Amino acid sequence: MRIATWNVNSVKQRVPRLLPWLDERCPDVVCLQETKLADDAFLDLLGDELRDRGYAVAVHGEATWNGVAILSRVGLDDVVVGLAGAPGFPRPESRAVSAMCGGIRVVSVYVPNGRVPDSAHYQYKLAWLASLRDVLAAGREATVVCGDMNIAPTDEDVFDPEAYTGQTHVTPLERAALAELQELGLRDVVRDRWPNERVFTYWDYRAGMFHQDLGMRIDLVLASETVADRVRAAWVDRQARKGSGPSDHAPVIVDLDEAPDGDIGPVVPPPSAPVTTRGSANLPQSP
């Protein structure tokens, strides 16, 4: 089974990239984030195309912002929309959907950004993650949590820790909240497979960050033990971030039981001219 997760940063804008990518990579289950479409609009846009490719669809969206989805051609049962007990900002937002796919509880999440440390949105992020932890702790099925966590697990998951001083995504409280999820027995399968490699999934559109490989690893696949033990390949599809009209995130692909493309990771293709000297670049918004 091939499972993929991708923050598409507007599915409407990404249709010319998404459909050919599905045909090329042939994932069995796809978790999407930042779809930015209401449910009816998503199905009107992509329902026929996905059905023709054998995918059943579970969506939880809203116009303009947020939005998550699961596409599956290995079954889509017991769909749960939203996150029980999760806070809103101020209203509940479309940030989680889950379903049973091929005997695995697959959860697609788009964690709040947090914006500025200690802000109201930052506190919302931490509270939302606590609700996610509670929901996952109550489950008993084999589970995969896929999505844009908006947290870099360690300093090795950003191009330069000093560049992120005073920023969200790297603060101790965010990382502690992510660690609490993993303490439920969820393994970060990409880092498990590639413990010492430079692996990013997000690059700002600005300042040539992608071409210099100045990114972050914030799109994760967290799997329970029984699923993690089945992983045969885990990699970032950097090719999908290249070219015209990409998302600012790349898909993460995990193969269970067999790897059709071999164990080709961690990043495909690898960057040709990465900037690896710390202190040589700032975030685009920095002075």
N, C-alpha and C positions, 0 to 999 in steps of 0.2 A: 504494500500500500504506500502510495506517495502522498504525503501531506505537505501543503504549502501555506504560508501566511504572507500577506502583502498589504501594506498600507498604500492604497492606490491614490490617495489625495485627490478625490473626486472621480468616481467611476465613470461619470458622463464624459469627462475629459480624457479618460484613460481607455475608452473602448477600442481605439485603434491599436493600442498596445496589449490590452488584456486578452482579446480573443485570439490573436496569433500566438500569444504566449501560452494560452491553454492548449492550443493545437500542437505547439512545439514540445512543451514540457509534460503534457498529459498527466497532471496531478489527479489523484482520485478524490481528494478532499482539499478545498481551498478556503482559508479564512481571509476575509477582506476587512479592511478598516478604512475609516474616513470615506465612506461611500458618498456621503453628502447628498443623498436622495431619499425622499419619502418612499415607503414600501411599494406603493402602486406605481410610482414613477420608475423605480428600479426594475420592476417586473415588466413594465411596458417597454423599457429600453432594452433589456437583456433576456427576458423570459424565453422568447422563442429561440434565440441563439444558444442559450444554455441548455434548453430542452433538447435541441438538435444534437448537442454534444453529450447527452446522457446525464446531465446534472439535474438533481433536485435542489431546490433553493430554500433557505431560511433567511429572512431579512429582518432587520430591526433598524429602521432608518428615520431620518428627519430631513426636511429640506435645508440645504445650505451648510449644515454643520454635522460633525460626528457621523454615526452610522456604521453598522457592522453587518456582515453576512457570512453564511456558510454555503458553499457549493459542494455537493457530494454525488458521486456515482456509485457509492458502495452502501447506500441506505441513508435515510435521514428520518429518524424517529425520535419521539419524545422531545420535541423542540421546546426549549425554554427561552423566552424572550425577556431580556432585562436581567437585573441582578436583585434578588430579594433583599430588602433592607438597605439598599444603597441610597446614599444621600443624593440630592439634586443640587443644581446651581442656578437658580433656586429650585427649578423644576427638575424632575428626572430626565436624564439624557440617554440617547441611544448608544450605549457603549458596550453591551454584552449580549451575546446570543450563544446558545449551546444546543447540541443535538447528539444523539447516538449515531455514529457513522462506522460501519464495519466492526461493531462490537466495542467501540471506544467512545467515551464521552468527550467530544471535541468542543472546546470553548473558544470563541473568537472574542477578543477584548481590545478595546481602545481606551487605555487608561488616561485620565485627565492629565493635561500638560503640567499644571502647577504654576506656570507663568513666572512668578517671582517667589523666592524663598520667604516663608512666613506670611505670605499674603493669604487672603480668604480662599483663593483658588488652590493654593498649596495645601491648606488644611483640608479642603474638599478632596484633593487627590489622596491624601493619607487616609481619610475616612472611607473613601471609595475602595481603596486597596484593602482596608480592614474588612469591608463587607465581602469583597471577593474571597478573601481568606476564609471567612466564616462559611460561605457557600461551599467552597471547595472542601473544607474540613468535614462538612456534613455528608459529602458524597462517598460512595463506596466503589464506584466503577473504575475501571482502567480509564485514565484521563490524560488528555493533552490540552494544555492551555497555550493558545497561539495568539500572537498579536503584538501591537505597538504598546510596549509597557511604559514608554517615556521615562525609562530609567536605564542608565548604563551600570551594569552590576558592579564593576570594579574600575579602577583607574586604567587598567589595560584595555578597557572597552571604549576609550576616547583617544583622539589623536594626541592630546596634550592636556593632562589634568589641570595645569596652571591656567590654560585658556578658559577653563570653565569655573574658575574661582568666582563665587558669588552667584552662580547660575543654578537653575533647577537641573534635574536629571542625575545629579551626582552627589547630592547632599546625604549626610549620614542617615537622616530619618527616612528618606526615600529608599535608600539601599537596605535599611533595616526592614522596611515593609516588604520589599521584594524577597529578602532572606526568609521572612516569616512564611511566605508562600512556599519556598523551597523546603522549609523545615517540615512541611506536610508530606514530604517524600517526592517532590517534583524535581526532576533533574533538568538542568540547562543542557540540552543535548548537543548543541553546537559547541559549547565550551568543553563539554565532556570529551567530544571527539577531537577537538583541536585546542588543547589546553594552553599552548604557547604561541599560537599564531595571531597575527594582526588581522582582525575580522571586524568589519563595520557593515552596517545595514542602512544607514542614513547619512546623507551628505547635503548640506545647505545648497540651494540653487546658486547662491551668490559667490562671488570672489574666487571662482574656479576651484571650489572645495572638492568637488568630485574628482576632477582630473589630477589633483594633488593627493587624493586619498586622505583628506582631512575630514574624518567622519566620526560617527558614534555607532556602537552596537546597542540598539534599543528595541529592536524587533526580535522577540525571543520565542522559542518553542520549549515549554516546560512539560515534561512527561513523567507520569508515575512509573515506578520501577518496572512493572511488567511490560510497559510500552517501551521505555528507554532501553531495555535489554534487547529489543527487537531491531534497534536502529542499525542500519548498514551503511548509511551515508547521511551527512548533514552538511549543508552548504548554502552559501549566499549566491543567488543568481545575479551577479553584478552586470551581466549582459543586459538585463531588463532595465537597468538604470542608465544605459548608454543611449545615444541617438536622439531622435527628435521627440519632443513631448513626453518625457518620462515623468514618473513620480519622483519625489525626492528620497523615497525609500526603495530598496531592492527586496525582492521576494526572498524568503528563507524556505528551503526545501529539505524535507526529511524523508528518507526512504526506510520503510520497515520491511524486514524479512529478506528482501533482495534489493539490489541497487542497479536499476537498468543502465545507468551511465557509469557504473563503477563508483569507487570511493574517490570522487574527483575533487572534493573540497580542498580548502575551506571557502575560497572565493573564486568564482568562475566568471570571466577570466580574471586573473590577478591584475592589479593595477600596474601599468608600465613604468610610471615615474612617481612613485609615492614620496612625499616629503616626510621624512622620519625624524628629523632633528627637532627636538622639543624647544619651544621658545621662538621658533622661526615664523609662526603664523598666529594670528588672532582670530577670534570669531568675527564674522562679517559685521555684527552690530557693535563690536568693540571699537573704541577710538584708536 
